[in-house]
Amino acid sequence: MNWLNEEYKKNLETYEKKDGIKAIILYVMVMALGFFQGWLYTTDVSAAALNGMQIWIPLVFLVLFLCILVFHKVDLDTLGINNNQLLKSMGLGVVGAAILLLLQSLLLIMQGDKIAFSLPIMATWMIFAIGALEEEFIFRGYIQTRLAGLVKQQWLVGMINAVLFLSIHYPVKWVISGAFSIFSLSWVYVISLLALHFLCDAVYKKTNCIWGAIVLHFLYNAVGAML
């Protein structure tokens, strides 16, 4: 069975080296933003303000990113922003989230943790939603597709983007702890993030619709935070 959507495949064939370079530049900008947010945690900014900035900084960055694409007349359909196979995409997203959360629960149990639930505050729900939108539009919708302009093998592009996606979750930890180590994130979190990447990637590639991947990502963030 061919998992790669035909429309998705056709879009990949249109990208050139300059598109791949733009994707790398965008990744560097996201990393820089992560270091900036980490630095904010080392200042005297109040907890309430920090929570607010976790919402507004990614939101403003995402809006600017989309505005730039619109200004340059980039077809947003090439980011999966469409209604094609919407129900199928969202259904796969829900199934993927269930699989991922089961995996995470098993990993936590293997680590010796007890499973308990707590309800996040409203601001946290907003952070989860905006985080899912930002990361899926940027990493699955834009960076991974445009990297095809530099790397033609899709399996290799997927592996490269997995590393890029994982790496953006480090800067805040690095700045706060003052230690630049791959062990700044727990092994359970690392495995969960990589699984999240590949599941979101599969949903998007199957349908060429980004909304299912966003649903998957949001459910992982929200329910995972309750664990």
Rosetta constraint file for C-alpha pairs under 8 A:
AtomPair CA 3 CA 202 HARMONIC 7.70 0.50
AtomPair CA 3 CA 205 HARMONIC 6.94 0.50
AtomPair CA 3 CA 206 HARMONIC 5.28 0.50
AtomPair CA 4 CA 8 HARMONIC 6.95 0.50
AtomPair CA 4 CA 9 HARMONIC 6.63 0.50
AtomPair CA 4 CA 205 HARMONIC 5.23 0.50
AtomPair CA 4 CA 206 HARMONIC 5.27 0.50
AtomPair CA 5 CA 9 HARMONIC 6.18 0.50
AtomPair CA 5 CA 205 HARMONIC 5.73 0.50
AtomPair CA 5 CA 206 HARMONIC 4.99 0.50
AtomPair CA 5 CA 207 HARMONIC 5.78 0.50
AtomPair CA 5 CA 208 HARMONIC 6.13 0.50
AtomPair CA 6 CA 10 HARMONIC 6.19 0.50
AtomPair CA 7 CA 11 HARMONIC 6.29 0.50
AtomPair CA 7 CA 208 HARMONIC 6.73 0.50
AtomPair CA 8 CA 12 HARMONIC 6.49 0.50
AtomPair CA 8 CA 78 HARMONIC 7.73 0.50
AtomPair CA 8 CA 205 HARMONIC 6.50 0.50
AtomPair CA 8 CA 207 HARMONIC 7.97 0.50
AtomPair CA 8 CA 208 HARMONIC 5.37 0.50
AtomPair CA 9 CA 13 HARMONIC 6.75 0.50
AtomPair CA 10 CA 14 HARMONIC 7.13 0.50
AtomPair CA 11 CA 15 HARMONIC 7.33 0.50
AtomPair CA 11 CA 78 HARMONIC 6.60 0.50
AtomPair CA 12 CA 145 HARMONIC 6.18 0.50
AtomPair CA 12 CA 146 HARMONIC 7.27 0.50
AtomPair CA 12 CA 148 HARMONIC 6.04 0.50
AtomPair CA 12 CA 149 HARMONIC 7.70 0.50
AtomPair CA 13 CA 148 HARMONIC 7.73 0.50
AtomPair CA 15 CA 19 HARMONIC 5.93 0.50
AtomPair CA 15 CA 20 HARMONIC 7.60 0.50
AtomPair CA 15 CA 146 HARMONIC 6.02 0.50
AtomPair CA 15 CA 148 HARMONIC 6.40 0.50
AtomPair CA 15 CA 149 HARMONIC 4.73 0.50
AtomPair CA 16 CA 20 HARMONIC 6.69 0.50
AtomPair CA 16 CA 146 HARMONIC 7.78 0.50
AtomPair CA 16 CA 148 HARMONIC 7.57 0.50
AtomPair CA 16 CA 149 HARMONIC 4.10 0.50
AtomPair CA 16 CA 150 HARMONIC 7.02 0.50
AtomPair CA 17 CA 21 HARMONIC 6.25 0.50
AtomPair CA 17 CA 149 HARMONIC 4.59 0.50
AtomPair CA 17 CA 150 HARMONIC 5.24 0.50
AtomPair CA 18 CA 22 HARMONIC 6.21 0.50
AtomPair CA 18 CA 149 HARMONIC 7.25 0.50
AtomPair CA 19 CA 23 HARMONIC 6.30 0.50
AtomPair CA 19 CA 146 HARMONIC 5.33 0.50
AtomPair CA 19 CA 147 HARMONIC 7.09 0.50
AtomPair CA 19 CA 149 HARMONIC 6.01 0.50
AtomPair CA 20 CA 24 HARMONIC 6.42 0.50
AtomPair CA 20 CA 143 HARMONIC 7.60 0.50
AtomPair CA 20 CA 146 HARMONIC 4.97 0.50
AtomPair CA 20 CA 147 HARMONIC 4.40 0.50
AtomPair CA 20 CA 148 HARMONIC 6.74 0.50
AtomPair CA 20 CA 149 HARMONIC 5.02 0.50
AtomPair CA 20 CA 150 HARMONIC 5.44 0.50
AtomPair CA 21 CA 25 HARMONIC 6.27 0.50
AtomPair CA 21 CA 147 HARMONIC 7.81 0.50
AtomPair CA 21 CA 150 HARMONIC 7.90 0.50
AtomPair CA 22 CA 26 HARMONIC 6.18 0.50
AtomPair CA 22 CA 146 HARMONIC 7.93 0.50
AtomPair CA 23 CA 27 HARMONIC 6.28 0.50
AtomPair CA 23 CA 142 HARMONIC 6.95 0.50
AtomPair CA 23 CA 143 HARMONIC 4.74 0.50
AtomPair CA 23 CA 144 HARMONIC 7.88 0.50
AtomPair CA 23 CA 146 HARMONIC 6.11 0.50
AtomPair CA 23 CA 147 HARMONIC 6.54 0.50
AtomPair CA 24 CA 28 HARMONIC 6.32 0.50
AtomPair CA 24 CA 143 HARMONIC 7.31 0.50
AtomPair CA 25 CA 29 HARMONIC 6.34 0.50
AtomPair CA 26 CA 30 HARMONIC 6.32 0.50
AtomPair CA 26 CA 143 HARMONIC 7.66 0.50
AtomPair CA 27 CA 31 HARMONIC 6.28 0.50
AtomPair CA 27 CA 143 HARMONIC 7.52 0.50
AtomPair CA 27 CA 164 HARMONIC 7.51 0.50
AtomPair CA 28 CA 32 HARMONIC 6.17 0.50
AtomPair CA 29 CA 33 HARMONIC 6.18 0.50
AtomPair CA 30 CA 34 HARMONIC 6.29 0.50
AtomPair CA 30 CA 168 HARMONIC 7.17 0.50
AtomPair CA 31 CA 35 HARMONIC 6.43 0.50
AtomPair CA 31 CA 168 HARMONIC 5.63 0.50
AtomPair CA 31 CA 171 HARMONIC 7.04 0.50
AtomPair CA 32 CA 36 HARMONIC 6.25 0.50
AtomPair CA 33 CA 37 HARMONIC 6.20 0.50
AtomPair CA 34 CA 38 HARMONIC 6.15 0.50
AtomPair CA 34 CA 168 HARMONIC 6.73 0.50
AtomPair CA 34 CA 169 HARMONIC 7.75 0.50
AtomPair CA 34 CA 170 HARMONIC 7.99 0.50
AtomPair CA 34 CA 171 HARMONIC 5.38 0.50
AtomPair CA 34 CA 172 HARMONIC 5.88 0.50
AtomPair CA 35 CA 39 HARMONIC 6.12 0.50
AtomPair CA 35 CA 171 HARMONIC 5.00 0.50
AtomPair CA 35 CA 172 HARMONIC 5.83 0.50
AtomPair CA 35 CA 175 HARMONIC 6.70 0.50
AtomPair CA 36 CA 40 HARMONIC 6.40 0.50
AtomPair CA 37 CA 41 HARMONIC 6.86 0.50
AtomPair CA 37 CA 54 HARMONIC 7.90 0.50
AtomPair CA 37 CA 172 HARMONIC 6.38 0.50
AtomPair CA 38 CA 42 HARMONIC 7.11 0.50
AtomPair CA 38 CA 171 HARMONIC 6.43 0.50
AtomPair CA 38 CA 172 HARMONIC 3.87 0.50
AtomPair CA 38 CA 173 HARMONIC 6.95 0.50
AtomPair CA 38 CA 174 HARMONIC 7.68 0.50
AtomPair CA 38 CA 175 HARMONIC 5.34 0.50
AtomPair CA 38 CA 176 HARMONIC 6.13 0.50
AtomPair CA 39 CA 43 HARMONIC 6.92 0.50
AtomPair CA 39 CA 172 HARMONIC 7.41 0.50
AtomPair CA 39 CA 175 HARMONIC 6.15 0.50
AtomPair CA 39 CA 176 HARMONIC 7.19 0.50
AtomPair CA 40 CA 45 HARMONIC 7.04 0.50
AtomPair CA 40 CA 50 HARMONIC 7.47 0.50
AtomPair CA 41 CA 45 HARMONIC 7.34 0.50
AtomPair CA 41 CA 50 HARMONIC 7.36 0.50
AtomPair CA 41 CA 176 HARMONIC 6.73 0.50
AtomPair CA 42 CA 175 HARMONIC 7.91 0.50
AtomPair CA 42 CA 176 HARMONIC 6.40 0.50
AtomPair CA 45 CA 49 HARMONIC 6.39 0.50
AtomPair CA 45 CA 50 HARMONIC 6.61 0.50
AtomPair CA 46 CA 50 HARMONIC 6.23 0.50
AtomPair CA 47 CA 51 HARMONIC 6.18 0.50
AtomPair CA 48 CA 52 HARMONIC 6.27 0.50
AtomPair CA 49 CA 53 HARMONIC 6.13 0.50
AtomPair CA 50 CA 54 HARMONIC 6.26 0.50
AtomPair CA 51 CA 55 HARMONIC 6.84 0.50
AtomPair CA 51 CA 123 HARMONIC 7.18 0.50
AtomPair CA 51 CA 124 HARMONIC 7.93 0.50
AtomPair CA 52 CA 56 HARMONIC 6.25 0.50
AtomPair CA 52 CA 123 HARMONIC 7.71 0.50
AtomPair CA 53 CA 57 HARMONIC 5.41 0.50
AtomPair CA 54 CA 58 HARMONIC 6.71 0.50
AtomPair CA 54 CA 127 HARMONIC 6.37 0.50
AtomPair CA 55 CA 59 HARMONIC 6.15 0.50
AtomPair CA 55 CA 123 HARMONIC 7.98 0.50
AtomPair CA 55 CA 126 HARMONIC 6.81 0.50
AtomPair CA 55 CA 127 HARMONIC 5.29 0.50
AtomPair CA 55 CA 130 HARMONIC 6.86 0.50
AtomPair CA 56 CA 60 HARMONIC 5.87 0.50
AtomPair CA 57 CA 61 HARMONIC 6.17 0.50
AtomPair CA 58 CA 62 HARMONIC 5.99 0.50
AtomPair CA 58 CA 130 HARMONIC 7.05 0.50
AtomPair CA 58 CA 131 HARMONIC 7.07 0.50
AtomPair CA 58 CA 134 HARMONIC 6.81 0.50
AtomPair CA 59 CA 63 HARMONIC 6.15 0.50
AtomPair CA 59 CA 130 HARMONIC 6.42 0.50
AtomPair CA 59 CA 134 HARMONIC 7.44 0.50
AtomPair CA 60 CA 64 HARMONIC 6.10 0.50
AtomPair CA 61 CA 65 HARMONIC 6.09 0.50
AtomPair CA 62 CA 66 HARMONIC 6.21 0.50
AtomPair CA 62 CA 134 HARMONIC 5.77 0.50
AtomPair CA 63 CA 67 HARMONIC 6.03 0.50
AtomPair CA 64 CA 68 HARMONIC 6.11 0.50
AtomPair CA 65 CA 69 HARMONIC 6.42 0.50
AtomPair CA 66 CA 70 HARMONIC 6.21 0.50
AtomPair CA 67 CA 71 HARMONIC 6.00 0.50
AtomPair CA 68 CA 72 HARMONIC 6.20 0.50
AtomPair CA 69 CA 73 HARMONIC 6.14 0.50
AtomPair CA 69 CA 74 HARMONIC 5.13 0.50
AtomPair CA 69 CA 75 HARMONIC 7.91 0.50
AtomPair CA 69 CA 76 HARMONIC 7.75 0.50
AtomPair CA 70 CA 74 HARMONIC 5.71 0.50
AtomPair CA 70 CA 75 HARMONIC 7.61 0.50
AtomPair CA 70 CA 76 HARMONIC 7.76 0.50
AtomPair CA 74 CA 78 HARMONIC 7.92 0.50
AtomPair CA 75 CA 79 HARMONIC 7.81 0.50
AtomPair CA 76 CA 80 HARMONIC 6.86 0.50
AtomPair CA 76 CA 81 HARMONIC 5.59 0.50
AtomPair CA 76 CA 82 HARMONIC 7.78 0.50
AtomPair CA 77 CA 81 HARMONIC 4.93 0.50
AtomPair CA 77 CA 82 HARMONIC 5.65 0.50
AtomPair CA 78 CA 141 HARMONIC 7.20 0.50
AtomPair CA 78 CA 142 HARMONIC 7.84 0.50
AtomPair CA 79 CA 137 HARMONIC 6.51 0.50
AtomPair CA 79 CA 140 HARMONIC 7.75 0.50
AtomPair CA 79 CA 141 HARMONIC 4.06 0.50
AtomPair CA 79 CA 142 HARMONIC 5.74 0.50
AtomPair CA 79 CA 210 HARMONIC 7.02 0.50
AtomPair CA 80 CA 141 HARMONIC 6.07 0.50
AtomPair CA 80 CA 204 HARMONIC 7.41 0.50
AtomPair CA 80 CA 208 HARMONIC 5.38 0.50
AtomPair CA 80 CA 209 HARMONIC 4.34 0.50
AtomPair CA 80 CA 210 HARMONIC 4.51 0.50
AtomPair CA 80 CA 211 HARMONIC 7.57 0.50
AtomPair CA 81 CA 209 HARMONIC 6.29 0.50
AtomPair CA 81 CA 210 HARMONIC 5.97 0.50
AtomPair CA 81 CA 211 HARMONIC 7.30 0.50
AtomPair CA 82 CA 86 HARMONIC 7.82 0.50
AtomPair CA 82 CA 209 HARMONIC 6.06 0.50
AtomPair CA 82 CA 210 HARMONIC 7.66 0.50
AtomPair CA 83 CA 209 HARMONIC 6.86 0.50
AtomPair CA 84 CA 207 HARMONIC 7.31 0.50
AtomPair CA 84 CA 208 HARMONIC 7.35 0.50
AtomPair CA 84 CA 209 HARMONIC 6.18 0.50
AtomPair CA 85 CA 89 HARMONIC 5.99 0.50
AtomPair CA 85 CA 207 HARMONIC 6.04 0.50
AtomPair CA 85 CA 208 HARMONIC 8.00 0.50
AtomPair CA 85 CA 209 HARMONIC 6.85 0.50
AtomPair CA 86 CA 90 HARMONIC 6.15 0.50
AtomPair CA 86 CA 207 HARMONIC 7.96 0.50
AtomPair CA 86 CA 209 HARMONIC 6.58 0.50
AtomPair CA 86 CA 211 HARMONIC 7.15 0.50
AtomPair CA 86 CA 212 HARMONIC 7.40 0.50
AtomPair CA 87 CA 91 HARMONIC 5.94 0.50
AtomPair CA 88 CA 92 HARMONIC 6.11 0.50
AtomPair CA 88 CA 207 HARMONIC 7.37 0.50
AtomPair CA 88 CA 212 HARMONIC 7.89 0.50
AtomPair CA 89 CA 93 HARMONIC 6.17 0.50
AtomPair CA 89 CA 203 HARMONIC 6.34 0.50
AtomPair CA 89 CA 204 HARMONIC 7.31 0.50
AtomPair CA 89 CA 206 HARMONIC 7.94 0.50
AtomPair CA 89 CA 207 HARMONIC 5.91 0.50
AtomPair CA 89 CA 209 HARMONIC 6.28 0.50
AtomPair CA 89 CA 210 HARMONIC 7.61 0.50
AtomPair CA 89 CA 211 HARMONIC 6.65 0.50
AtomPair CA 89 CA 212 HARMONIC 4.38 0.50
AtomPair CA 89 CA 213 HARMONIC 7.48 0.50
AtomPair CA 90 CA 94 HARMONIC 6.27 0.50
AtomPair CA 90 CA 211 HARMONIC 6.37 0.50
AtomPair CA 90 CA 212 HARMONIC 3.88 0.50
AtomPair CA 90 CA 213 HARMONIC 7.47 0.50
AtomPair CA 90 CA 215 HARMONIC 6.49 0.50
AtomPair CA 90 CA 216 HARMONIC 7.92 0.50
AtomPair CA 91 CA 95 HARMONIC 6.34 0.50
AtomPair CA 91 CA 212 HARMONIC 6.99 0.50
AtomPair CA 92 CA 96 HARMONIC 5.94 0.50
AtomPair CA 92 CA 203 HARMONIC 6.19 0.50
AtomPair CA 92 CA 212 HARMONIC 6.48 0.50
AtomPair CA 93 CA 97 HARMONIC 6.09 0.50
AtomPair CA 93 CA 200 HARMONIC 7.39 0.50
AtomPair CA 93 CA 203 HARMONIC 6.52 0.50
AtomPair CA 93 CA 212 HARMONIC 4.48 0.50
AtomPair CA 93 CA 213 HARMONIC 5.58 0.50
AtomPair CA 93 CA 214 HARMONIC 7.60 0.50
AtomPair CA 93 CA 215 HARMONIC 5.68 0.50
AtomPair CA 93 CA 216 HARMONIC 4.44 0.50
AtomPair CA 94 CA 98 HARMONIC 6.29 0.50
AtomPair CA 94 CA 212 HARMONIC 7.60 0.50
AtomPair CA 94 CA 215 HARMONIC 6.81 0.50
AtomPair CA 94 CA 216 HARMONIC 5.77 0.50
AtomPair CA 94 CA 219 HARMONIC 7.75 0.50
AtomPair CA 95 CA 99 HARMONIC 6.34 0.50
AtomPair CA 96 CA 100 HARMONIC 6.11 0.50
AtomPair CA 96 CA 199 HARMONIC 6.17 0.50
AtomPair CA 96 CA 200 HARMONIC 7.72 0.50
AtomPair CA 96 CA 216 HARMONIC 6.24 0.50
AtomPair CA 97 CA 101 HARMONIC 6.00 0.50
AtomPair CA 97 CA 216 HARMONIC 4.88 0.50
AtomPair CA 97 CA 217 HARMONIC 7.30 0.50
AtomPair CA 97 CA 219 HARMONIC 6.15 0.50
AtomPair CA 97 CA 220 HARMONIC 5.83 0.50
AtomPair CA 98 CA 102 HARMONIC 6.12 0.50
AtomPair CA 99 CA 103 HARMONIC 6.22 0.50
AtomPair CA 100 CA 104 HARMONIC 6.15 0.50
AtomPair CA 100 CA 192 HARMONIC 7.17 0.50
AtomPair CA 100 CA 195 HARMONIC 6.90 0.50
AtomPair CA 100 CA 196 HARMONIC 6.84 0.50
AtomPair CA 100 CA 220 HARMONIC 7.21 0.50
AtomPair CA 101 CA 105 HARMONIC 6.07 0.50
AtomPair CA 101 CA 220 HARMONIC 6.50 0.50
AtomPair CA 101 CA 223 HARMONIC 7.65 0.50
AtomPair CA 101 CA 224 HARMONIC 6.66 0.50
AtomPair CA 102 CA 106 HARMONIC 6.23 0.50
AtomPair CA 103 CA 107 HARMONIC 6.19 0.50
AtomPair CA 103 CA 192 HARMONIC 7.65 0.50
AtomPair CA 104 CA 108 HARMONIC 6.16 0.50
AtomPair CA 104 CA 188 HARMONIC 7.11 0.50
AtomPair CA 104 CA 192 HARMONIC 6.17 0.50
AtomPair CA 104 CA 224 HARMONIC 7.87 0.50
AtomPair CA 105 CA 109 HARMONIC 6.23 0.50
AtomPair CA 105 CA 115 HARMONIC 7.26 0.50
AtomPair CA 105 CA 227 HARMONIC 7.89 0.50
AtomPair CA 106 CA 110 HARMONIC 6.13 0.50
AtomPair CA 107 CA 111 HARMONIC 6.17 0.50
AtomPair CA 107 CA 188 HARMONIC 6.07 0.50
AtomPair CA 108 CA 112 HARMONIC 6.44 0.50
AtomPair CA 108 CA 113 HARMONIC 5.38 0.50
AtomPair CA 108 CA 114 HARMONIC 7.47 0.50
AtomPair CA 108 CA 115 HARMONIC 7.61 0.50
AtomPair CA 108 CA 188 HARMONIC 6.89 0.50
AtomPair CA 109 CA 113 HARMONIC 5.18 0.50
AtomPair CA 109 CA 114 HARMONIC 6.40 0.50
AtomPair CA 109 CA 115 HARMONIC 7.33 0.50
AtomPair CA 115 CA 227 HARMONIC 6.13 0.50
AtomPair CA 116 CA 226 HARMONIC 7.59 0.50
AtomPair CA 116 CA 227 HARMONIC 5.57 0.50
AtomPair CA 117 CA 226 HARMONIC 4.86 0.50
AtomPair CA 117 CA 227 HARMONIC 4.96 0.50
AtomPair CA 118 CA 226 HARMONIC 4.86 0.50
AtomPair CA 118 CA 227 HARMONIC 6.94 0.50
AtomPair CA 119 CA 226 HARMONIC 5.87 0.50
AtomPair CA 120 CA 124 HARMONIC 5.99 0.50
AtomPair CA 120 CA 125 HARMONIC 6.84 0.50
AtomPair CA 120 CA 222 HARMONIC 7.97 0.50
AtomPair CA 120 CA 225 HARMONIC 7.31 0.50
AtomPair CA 120 CA 226 HARMONIC 6.78 0.50
AtomPair CA 121 CA 125 HARMONIC 6.73 0.50
AtomPair CA 122 CA 126 HARMONIC 6.55 0.50
AtomPair CA 123 CA 127 HARMONIC 6.34 0.50
AtomPair CA 124 CA 128 HARMONIC 6.24 0.50
AtomPair CA 125 CA 129 HARMONIC 6.26 0.50
AtomPair CA 125 CA 222 HARMONIC 6.70 0.50
AtomPair CA 126 CA 130 HARMONIC 6.12 0.50
AtomPair CA 127 CA 131 HARMONIC 5.82 0.50
AtomPair CA 128 CA 132 HARMONIC 6.10 0.50
AtomPair CA 128 CA 218 HARMONIC 6.00 0.50
AtomPair CA 128 CA 221 HARMONIC 5.75 0.50
AtomPair CA 128 CA 222 HARMONIC 6.30 0.50
AtomPair CA 129 CA 133 HARMONIC 6.34 0.50
AtomPair CA 129 CA 218 HARMONIC 5.73 0.50
AtomPair CA 130 CA 134 HARMONIC 6.00 0.50
AtomPair CA 131 CA 135 HARMONIC 5.99 0.50
AtomPair CA 131 CA 218 HARMONIC 7.92 0.50
AtomPair CA 132 CA 136 HARMONIC 5.94 0.50
AtomPair CA 132 CA 214 HARMONIC 5.60 0.50
AtomPair CA 132 CA 215 HARMONIC 7.90 0.50
AtomPair CA 132 CA 217 HARMONIC 5.43 0.50
AtomPair CA 132 CA 218 HARMONIC 5.38 0.50
AtomPair CA 132 CA 221 HARMONIC 7.87 0.50
AtomPair CA 133 CA 137 HARMONIC 5.97 0.50
AtomPair CA 133 CA 214 HARMONIC 6.06 0.50
AtomPair CA 134 CA 138 HARMONIC 6.01 0.50
AtomPair CA 135 CA 139 HARMONIC 5.56 0.50
AtomPair CA 135 CA 140 HARMONIC 7.41 0.50
AtomPair CA 136 CA 140 HARMONIC 5.00 0.50
AtomPair CA 136 CA 141 HARMONIC 6.10 0.50
AtomPair CA 136 CA 210 HARMONIC 7.26 0.50
AtomPair CA 136 CA 213 HARMONIC 6.91 0.50
AtomPair CA 136 CA 214 HARMONIC 6.12 0.50
AtomPair CA 136 CA 217 HARMONIC 7.90 0.50
AtomPair CA 137 CA 141 HARMONIC 4.60 0.50
AtomPair CA 137 CA 142 HARMONIC 6.27 0.50
AtomPair CA 137 CA 210 HARMONIC 7.46 0.50
AtomPair CA 138 CA 142 HARMONIC 5.01 0.50
AtomPair CA 138 CA 143 HARMONIC 5.99 0.50
AtomPair CA 139 CA 143 HARMONIC 4.85 0.50
AtomPair CA 139 CA 144 HARMONIC 5.89 0.50
AtomPair CA 139 CA 161 HARMONIC 7.30 0.50
AtomPair CA 139 CA 165 HARMONIC 6.85 0.50
AtomPair CA 140 CA 144 HARMONIC 5.38 0.50
AtomPair CA 140 CA 145 HARMONIC 7.11 0.50
AtomPair CA 140 CA 200 HARMONIC 7.66 0.50
AtomPair CA 140 CA 201 HARMONIC 6.46 0.50
AtomPair CA 140 CA 204 HARMONIC 7.58 0.50
AtomPair CA 140 CA 210 HARMONIC 7.82 0.50
AtomPair CA 141 CA 145 HARMONIC 6.46 0.50
AtomPair CA 141 CA 210 HARMONIC 6.83 0.50
AtomPair CA 142 CA 146 HARMONIC 5.98 0.50
AtomPair CA 143 CA 147 HARMONIC 6.01 0.50
AtomPair CA 143 CA 161 HARMONIC 7.57 0.50
AtomPair CA 144 CA 148 HARMONIC 7.19 0.50
AtomPair CA 144 CA 157 HARMONIC 6.62 0.50
AtomPair CA 144 CA 158 HARMONIC 7.03 0.50
AtomPair CA 144 CA 161 HARMONIC 6.04 0.50
AtomPair CA 146 CA 150 HARMONIC 7.93 0.50
AtomPair CA 147 CA 151 HARMONIC 6.04 0.50
AtomPair CA 147 CA 157 HARMONIC 6.63 0.50
AtomPair CA 148 CA 152 HARMONIC 5.22 0.50
AtomPair CA 148 CA 153 HARMONIC 7.64 0.50
AtomPair CA 148 CA 154 HARMONIC 7.35 0.50
AtomPair CA 148 CA 157 HARMONIC 6.98 0.50
AtomPair CA 151 CA 156 HARMONIC 7.42 0.50
AtomPair CA 151 CA 157 HARMONIC 6.35 0.50
AtomPair CA 152 CA 157 HARMONIC 7.56 0.50
AtomPair CA 153 CA 157 HARMONIC 6.35 0.50
AtomPair CA 154 CA 158 HARMONIC 6.08 0.50
AtomPair CA 155 CA 159 HARMONIC 6.40 0.50
AtomPair CA 156 CA 160 HARMONIC 6.16 0.50
AtomPair CA 157 CA 161 HARMONIC 6.05 0.50
AtomPair CA 158 CA 162 HARMONIC 6.06 0.50
AtomPair CA 158 CA 198 HARMONIC 7.68 0.50
AtomPair CA 158 CA 201 HARMONIC 7.79 0.50
AtomPair CA 159 CA 163 HARMONIC 6.51 0.50
AtomPair CA 160 CA 164 HARMONIC 6.37 0.50
AtomPair CA 161 CA 165 HARMONIC 5.87 0.50
AtomPair CA 162 CA 166 HARMONIC 6.06 0.50
AtomPair CA 162 CA 194 HARMONIC 6.31 0.50
AtomPair CA 162 CA 197 HARMONIC 6.15 0.50
AtomPair CA 162 CA 198 HARMONIC 7.47 0.50
AtomPair CA 163 CA 167 HARMONIC 6.03 0.50
AtomPair CA 164 CA 168 HARMONIC 6.64 0.50
AtomPair CA 165 CA 169 HARMONIC 7.48 0.50
AtomPair CA 165 CA 197 HARMONIC 7.36 0.50
AtomPair CA 166 CA 170 HARMONIC 7.60 0.50
AtomPair CA 166 CA 190 HARMONIC 7.27 0.50
AtomPair CA 166 CA 193 HARMONIC 6.48 0.50
AtomPair CA 166 CA 194 HARMONIC 6.79 0.50
AtomPair CA 167 CA 171 HARMONIC 7.75 0.50
AtomPair CA 169 CA 173 HARMONIC 7.76 0.50
AtomPair CA 170 CA 174 HARMONIC 6.03 0.50
AtomPair CA 170 CA 182 HARMONIC 7.95 0.50
AtomPair CA 170 CA 184 HARMONIC 7.10 0.50
AtomPair CA 170 CA 185 HARMONIC 7.22 0.50
AtomPair CA 171 CA 175 HARMONIC 6.08 0.50
AtomPair CA 172 CA 176 HARMONIC 6.17 0.50
AtomPair CA 173 CA 177 HARMONIC 5.95 0.50
AtomPair CA 173 CA 184 HARMONIC 6.41 0.50
AtomPair CA 173 CA 185 HARMONIC 7.75 0.50
AtomPair CA 174 CA 178 HARMONIC 5.50 0.50
AtomPair CA 174 CA 179 HARMONIC 5.36 0.50
AtomPair CA 174 CA 180 HARMONIC 5.22 0.50
AtomPair CA 174 CA 181 HARMONIC 7.32 0.50
AtomPair CA 174 CA 184 HARMONIC 6.97 0.50
AtomPair CA 175 CA 179 HARMONIC 7.24 0.50
AtomPair CA 179 CA 184 HARMONIC 7.80 0.50
AtomPair CA 180 CA 184 HARMONIC 7.48 0.50
AtomPair CA 183 CA 187 HARMONIC 7.71 0.50
AtomPair CA 185 CA 189 HARMONIC 6.39 0.50
AtomPair CA 185 CA 190 HARMONIC 6.52 0.50
AtomPair CA 186 CA 190 HARMONIC 6.29 0.50
AtomPair CA 187 CA 191 HARMONIC 6.13 0.50
AtomPair CA 188 CA 192 HARMONIC 6.08 0.50
AtomPair CA 189 CA 193 HARMONIC 6.05 0.50
AtomPair CA 190 CA 194 HARMONIC 6.24 0.50
AtomPair CA 191 CA 195 HARMONIC 6.08 0.50
AtomPair CA 192 CA 196 HARMONIC 6.01 0.50
AtomPair CA 193 CA 197 HARMONIC 6.20 0.50
AtomPair CA 194 CA 198 HARMONIC 6.39 0.50
AtomPair CA 195 CA 199 HARMONIC 6.07 0.50
AtomPair CA 196 CA 200 HARMONIC 6.01 0.50
AtomPair CA 196 CA 217 HARMONIC 7.06 0.50
AtomPair CA 196 CA 220 HARMONIC 7.90 0.50
AtomPair CA 197 CA 201 HARMONIC 5.92 0.50
AtomPair CA 198 CA 202 HARMONIC 6.06 0.50
AtomPair CA 199 CA 203 HARMONIC 6.30 0.50
AtomPair CA 199 CA 213 HARMONIC 7.86 0.50
AtomPair CA 200 CA 204 HARMONIC 6.19 0.50
AtomPair CA 200 CA 212 HARMONIC 7.73 0.50
AtomPair CA 200 CA 213 HARMONIC 4.59 0.50
AtomPair CA 200 CA 214 HARMONIC 7.73 0.50
AtomPair CA 200 CA 216 HARMONIC 6.77 0.50
AtomPair CA 200 CA 217 HARMONIC 7.22 0.50
AtomPair CA 201 CA 205 HARMONIC 6.07 0.50
AtomPair CA 201 CA 213 HARMONIC 7.30 0.50
AtomPair CA 202 CA 206 HARMONIC 6.01 0.50
AtomPair CA 203 CA 207 HARMONIC 6.45 0.50
AtomPair CA 203 CA 209 HARMONIC 7.99 0.50
AtomPair CA 203 CA 210 HARMONIC 7.91 0.50
AtomPair CA 203 CA 212 HARMONIC 6.46 0.50
AtomPair CA 203 CA 213 HARMONIC 5.93 0.50
AtomPair CA 204 CA 208 HARMONIC 5.15 0.50
AtomPair CA 204 CA 209 HARMONIC 5.52 0.50
AtomPair CA 204 CA 210 HARMONIC 5.41 0.50
AtomPair CA 204 CA 212 HARMONIC 7.01 0.50
AtomPair CA 204 CA 213 HARMONIC 6.08 0.50
AtomPair CA 205 CA 209 HARMONIC 7.84 0.50
AtomPair CA 210 CA 214 HARMONIC 6.40 0.50
AtomPair CA 211 CA 215 HARMONIC 6.19 0.50
AtomPair CA 212 CA 216 HARMONIC 6.18 0.50
AtomPair CA 213 CA 217 HARMONIC 6.05 0.50
AtomPair CA 214 CA 218 HARMONIC 5.99 0.50
AtomPair CA 215 CA 219 HARMONIC 6.09 0.50
AtomPair CA 216 CA 220 HARMONIC 6.14 0.50
AtomPair CA 217 CA 221 HARMONIC 6.19 0.50
AtomPair CA 218 CA 222 HARMONIC 5.99 0.50
AtomPair CA 219 CA 223 HARMONIC 5.69 0.50
AtomPair CA 219 CA 224 HARMONIC 7.55 0.50
AtomPair CA 220 CA 224 HARMONIC 5.29 0.50
AtomPair CA 221 CA 225 HARMONIC 5.99 0.50
AtomPair CA 222 CA 226 HARMONIC 6.75 0.50
AtomPair CA 223 CA 227 HARMONIC 6.79 0.50
